[in-house]
Amino acid sequence: MNAGLDADERAELTAGFSQAMAREGPAPSWLLTTRQDALHALLEQGWPTTKQEDWRFTDVSPLTRRELLPVPVAATLPKGTFDESLLHLGRGVGHRLVFVDGRQQAGGEAGLPPLRGLVMAPLSTAIRDESTQIGRVLGRQLQGFHAFAALNTAFMTDGVFVHIPDGLVVEAPLFLVYLAAAEGSTSFPRTVVVAGANSQATIVEVHLGADGRATLSDAVTEILLEPGARLAYLGVQKPSPDGFHVGHLAVTQQAGSVFHAHSLALDGRLVRNDAHVVLAAGDCACQLDGIYLAAGGSHIDNQTSIDHRAPRCQSRESYRGVVSDRGQAVWSGRAVVRPGAQGTDARQSNRNLILTDGAVVHAKPHLEIFANDVKCSHGATTGRLDPEALFYLRTRGIGAKDARQILVAAFLREGLGAVADPALRGELEAILASRTHALTQEGATP
């Protein structure tokens, strides 16, 4: 059951939609129809509640009590209020676009010269260029998903369209940086990616909230992999301890494509990440990995779904988290094997470390199998640091806090093993090492 919208909420959203469309100016008819359909779905569906299975442990009322309409861009970008290591992740080694409160920042950085046929353009530009064919992807994979995905579609302000042409191998990662800066702001970043046949690339999408500011980022990323494409995707989320992030990743894979996504959730009052992958044709491979750190009053919820619709596809899910203080973490992994998807190989794994008595983890791996020639498995574990390993380190003269830090860092570093780019992996390891140091100090948050 959803929380229905009252008359005032419906009127506010409807009026806000009209105002937003007036500010945006002329747009293609297909886009206006897509937006209107999303608004209608939102008004009819209402907000999710804890009575729904997928939201049983995540209360969104702190979000729905906020102003949920776009706000003007921050007049100035606050200096020193974003995590510098994440803000500068990969700087100077790849193409980069930066957005502030949902709008492109002037003078965005492009670290490399343009590549043949590669398109990496602001969404506001791409939707007005008929040659991009963005309309065949934008909004097409989101029917039936939760209200926050519909909210993004109705009110999206800007974002990025990436098109990797057939056969192109992009060596350096493509960086998309979304900053939530203004106090109380709500932004709606939208990313659309088309990976052409037999292309290869890495995309890094970073969402940061300004420290000390209660911001909300409601983000949607849609990805289409054409036959034989290989795409690595890294999504990083770090709102402030008072901030919110709701993200939805929707992916469709065609024959023989390979997709690897890694999620890194590091802070925030409430972070919700949904990932939905459709293996639409045979011989695809998909891997979803994730790391999450929840401490203080942080609540981090990861929901994944891999839909095997064709034969001979392989999927892997491997999520791990560290939870401390009053932190809460939720992981729910769902793999569906449709009739006819013979030869499916699907495996799920979730591992959690609890560092303090007040920490809470909810884990739910589940399989839905409607074919008979398959190999499927799942498992989830939650526990404390190994006392024997701690004792071993202590007998070698290592202090208690340092011993805890070594073991937690090793646990998290193992989760980065599948990040193929060595420079990027090295930066992420350094970031996790720094946060692990804070996490393992008594009474500290990451």
N, C-alpha and C positions, 0 to 999 in steps of 0.2 A: 504494500500500500504506500502511496506517495502522499506527501503533505501538499494538499491542494492549495492553490494560490487564492488569497481572498481578493475581494473586489478592488481594494486599494493597491495591492501588489500588481494585479493585472493592469490596472489603469496606469500605474507608474511605468511598468515595462513597455506598454504599448506607446505611451507618450514619449518615453525615452528612445524607443526605436524610431519613431517618426523624426525626432530631432537629430538622431545620429545619421539617418539617411539624408536629411537635408544638409548636414555638414559635409557628408562625403561627396555630394554632388552626383552628376550623371554616372551611371554604371551600366554594364551590359544587362540585358533583361534576364538572362539565366542566373546571374548573381543575385539580382533582386528577388527572383522567385525562390532561390535557395535560402536566402535570409528570411523571407516571409514564412516559408515552410518550417524553418527552425524555430522562429518565434511562436508559431502556432503549436508546434510540438511541445515547447517549453510551457506555454500557458495551459495546455491540456494535461501535461504530465505532472507538473509541479515538482517540488524538491524531493529528493530521496530521503527516506527516514530509516531509523534503526530497525524498523519492522521488515525491511527488505534484507534478504540473505546477504547480498553483496555489500550492504552498508551496516551490517549488524553491529559492528564494533566502532563505527565512525559516525559521530554526530555532526551534521553540517549546519546546525542552527547558528553557531557563531558566524558562519559565512552569510547565511540568508538574512541575518539581522543587519548586515552592512549595506552600504550604498553599492549596488551592483550595476551601475551604469558607467560608461567611460568617463574619464576626467581629463582635463587639459594636461598637456605634458608639463613636467616640472620645469620651472623657469630656468633653473641652473642645476647642473648635475652635482649633487653633493660630493665633495672630495673626501676621501678617506673613510667613506661609510660603507663600502663594499669590500668583501673579502678579496684582498689584492691578489692572492695566489690563483684564485678562480677567475677574477676579472682579467688577468693577463695570461690565462692558460693558452699556451701555444702561440702567443703573440710573435709576429714576425716570420712565422713559418708557413702560413697558409692564408687563403682568402678569408676575409672577415667582414661581417655586417653587424652593426650595433644598433639596438633599439632602446629607447627610454620611454617607459610608460606606454608601450605599444606603438610608438612612432620612431621612424628611423632617425638616428642621430646624424647630423651633418658632419661630413668629413670622415665617414667610416673608413677603416683601414682595409687595404687589399695588399697582402704581403707578397703576392706573386703576380707575374704578368698574366693576362688572360690566356686561357687555354682554348684550343679549337672547339668551337661550338658549345662550350660550357656556359650555361645560363645560371646566374646567381643574382637575382634581382628582387627589389622590394615588391611585396605582393601587390601594393597599390598601383605599381607600374605594370606588373605582369597581367593583371586581370583586364587591362584595357588594350592588351596586345593580342589580337586573335591568333597570331601565329604560335603563341605558346601552348595553345590547347589545354590550358589549365582547367577549363571547365569540365574536362573528362575525369578529373580526379577530385577537385575540391568539393567536399560535402558528400561524395558518392559512397563513402565507406562508413558513414556515421548513423545511418537510419537505425532507430531503435535503441540508441545508447543514451546514457544518463543526461539529466537536465543541464549539467554544466558544459557538456559538449555542444548541446543546442544553444546555450547562452553564448558561447564563443562564436558559433556560426552566425548568429543574429547580429552580434555587436563587434565582431572582429574589426580592429582598426587598421592594422598593418601586420607585416610578417615577411616571410621569404618564400620565393619560388625558386627551386633548384631543378634544373634539367641537365642530366648528364647524357650526352648523345651516345648513340650506339657505338660500342667498341672503344670508347674513350676510357683510359686509365688515368685517374687523378691521383698523383702520388701523395701530395700534401693534403692534410685534412682541411675541410671547409668548416669555418667557425661561425656560429650564429649566436649572438649574445643578446639576451633580453634582460633589461634592468628595470626593476620596479623602484621608483625613486621618491615620488611625492607621498607624503603622509596621507593615509587613508585611500590611496589610489586603487583602482581596479583596472587591470589591463587585459587584453584579449589577444595575445600573440598567436599567429597562425603560420604554420610551416607546411609547405607542400613540396614533395620531392618525387620526381620521375627519374628512375634509373633505367636508361635505355638498354637494349639487348647487349649482353656481353660487356657491359661497362663495369667499372670498378671505382669505388670511392669510399672515403670516410667522412662522416658528418658529425660535428660536435655541437650540441645545442645546450647552452648554459643559461639558467634562469637564476638571477640573484636579486634579493631584496635588500634595500638599504638598511643598515644596522639601526636599531632603535625606532624603526618606522613600521607601522601595521599596514602592510600592503597585501594585495591579492593579485596573483597572476593566474588567470584561467586560460590555459594553453592547449592547443590541439595541433598535432603533427600527423599528416597523412602521407603515406609513402606507397608508391607503386614500383615494383620491380618487374621489368620486362624479362623475357626468357634469357637465362644465362647471366643475368646481372649479379654482381656481388657487392653488397653494401654493408659497411660497418657503421653503427650509429651509437653515439655516446650521449646520454641525457644527464645533465647535472642540475640539481635543484638545491638552492640554499636561501630560503627566505630568512628574515631576521627571526629571533625567538618569538616575536609577536606577530609574524607574518604568515601568510597562507599561500599555498600553491596547489592547484588542481590541474593535472595534466592527463591528456588522452592521446595515446599513440595507436594509430590504425594503419595496418600494413596489409597489402595484398601481394602475393608472390606468384609469378608465372613460372612456366616449366623450367626446371634446372637452375633456378635462382638460389642464391645463398644470402641469408640475412642474419647479422649478429648485432644484437642490441645490448648495451650495458647501461644500467641506471645507477646513479650515485646520488642518494638523498642524505643531506648532511645536517639539516636543522629545520626549524619552523614550528610554529604552534600546531599547524595541521598541514601535512603534505599527503596528497592522494595521487597516485599514479596508476592509470589503467593502460594496459597494453593488450591489443587485440590483433592477432596475426591470422590471416587466412591463407592457407596453402591451397591455391586454387587449381594448380596443375601438377603433374607428376614430377618426381625426382627433385623436389625442393629440399633445402635444409634451412632450419631456423634454430637460432640459439638466443635465449633471453637470460641475461645475467643481471644481478643487482647487488648493491651494497647499501645498507642504510644504518645510520647512527641516530639513535633516539635517546635523549637525556633531558634533564630538567622537566619541563612540561610538554615536551615534543610528542606529537602523535604522527606516525608515518604508516601509511596504508598502501600496499602494493597489490594490485589485482591483475592477474595475467590470464589470457585465454589464447590458446593455439587451436585453430580449427583445421583439422586434416580432412580435406574434401577430395583428395586425389591419391592415387596409389604411389607407393615407394617413396614416401617423404619421411624425413627425419627431423625430430625436434628435441631440443634440450632446454631445460630451465634449471638455473642454479642461482638461488638468492641466499644471501647471508647477512645477518645483522648483529649489531651490538647495542644492547639496551641497558640504560642505567638510570639512577635516581627515580623520578616518577614517569620516565619515558614509557611510551606504549608503541608497539609495532604490530602490524597486521600484514600477513601474506596469505593470499589465496591464489593457487595456481590451478587452472582448468585446462585440460586437453580433451578435445572431442575428436573421435575417429568416426567419420561418417560411413554409411554403407557404401561398399565399393572401394574404400581406401585401403585396399589390401597391401601388405608389405610395409605398413607403418611401423616406425620405431620411435616411440615417444617416452621420454624420461624426465622426471621432476625431482628436484632436491631443494630443501630449505634447511638452513642451519642457523642457529641463534645462540649468542652468548648473553647471559644475564649477569650483570656485575653487582647489582644491589637488590635488596629484598623488595623494594617498591616498584621495580620494573615489571612490565607485563608484555607477553607475546601471545598472539593468536595466529596459529598456522593451520592452513587447510589445503593440502594437495588433493586433487580429485580428478578422476578419469571417467570419461563417458565413451564406451566402446561399442560400436555397432558393426564391426567387421571381425572376422575370425582368424585371419592370418596376420597377426600383429605381435610386436614386442613392446610392452608398456610397463613402466614401473614408476613408483613415486615414494617419497619418504620425507619426513621432517623431524628434526631434533632440536631440543632446547635444553640448555644446561649451563653450568658454571664452568669457570676455568678449571683445568685439570689440576687437582691438588698435588699429584705426584710430579707434574711438570714444574709447578711452582716450587715445590720442595727441592727439586733438582737444581733449579737456578739459584735458590737461596743458599744451598750448600756450596755453590761456587762463588759466594761472596757478593751476590747481586741483591740489592735492597728490594723490599716487598713491592714498592710502587714501580720500580724499574722492571721487576720480573713480570708484573701484570702487564706493563706496557709492551714488553717483548712478545708475550704470548698473544695479546690482542692484535698487535701489529702483524704478526705472522698469519693469524687467522684471516685478517682482512686482505693482506697482500696476496694470499692465495687466490682470492676472488678476482684479482686483476690479471691473472695469468693469461686469459683469453684476449686481452687487449693487444692487438697485433703490432701497432705502431710503437716502437721501443721508446722514442722520445716522449710521446704522450703518456705511455705507461709509467715512465720514470717520474714525470710531473705529478701524476695521480698518486703514486706511491709516497712522494714527499708530502703531498697534501694530507693523505691519510695518516702518515707518521706524525705530523704536527697535531692533528686533531686527536689521535690516539693518546698522545702525551697528556693533553688536557682532560680527555675522557677518563683516564685511569688515575688521575689525582683525586684524592678523597674529597667528595663534595663538589667536584668540578663538573661542568658541562662541556660538551665537545666544542 
